Amino acid sequence: MLKKRELQDAPTLYDLMTHPQVFPYVRHKAYSLDEFYFLTKQTMEAEENGELISRTIMDEYHQPIGTINLFDVKNKSGFLATWIGQPYFGKGYNKMAKEEFLEELFLSHEMEAVFIKIRKTNTRSLKAALKLPYISLGNILYPDVYDMINGDSSVYDLFVITKEQYMIHRELVANISEDEAVV
């Protein structure tokens, strides 16, 4: 479902990213395929330097359908940013990608908190975030981070997934699965 970013996926990802329902919400916008190649190469180099973690989201046919990233990595935390191509909206890819990525972040990279900033006008992303049982509204829990992302205006809501919340959820799901297997 997820793989490290590769330049060979750039043309497909660029076509998906430029859709009007996707493009406004992409953090690093590219206005040409050449620019997207350049940004992808920069992203790959930044990951090698430990500045971010970026993966390509794949469908069941191993075709690239979007990206999931942890930006601004510091102090065992960072900001999650995901986009999925419009033809794949509403098919569960977002949730599956987040689950797999969070596993990697918390277990392999030892992150402690993953922040998500979502424009208050982005109802699609707000609904997707609220479907995650291990997410908390961070506006009040992390006022310094909330102020940092918003400055003088209140454009974004801040959400947080802590390692502790995620691991508790993971354990609950494992226990429920075990109980169902016994029945």
QUIBELCOR-V656038 format. One record per helix or strand of 2 or more residues. SS is the DSSP state (2 for helix, 1 for strand). FROM is the first residue (numbers start at 1). LEN is the number of residues. If there is no record, write none. Layout:
BEGIN
<<SS/FROM/LEN> <SS/FROM/LEN>>
END
This chain:
BEGIN
<<1/2/3> <2/7/11> <2/20/4> <2/33/16> <1/53/6> <1/64/11> <1/77/8> <2/86/3> <2/93/16> <1/113/7> <2/123/8> <1/136/2> <2/143/8> <1/156/7> <2/163/20>>
END
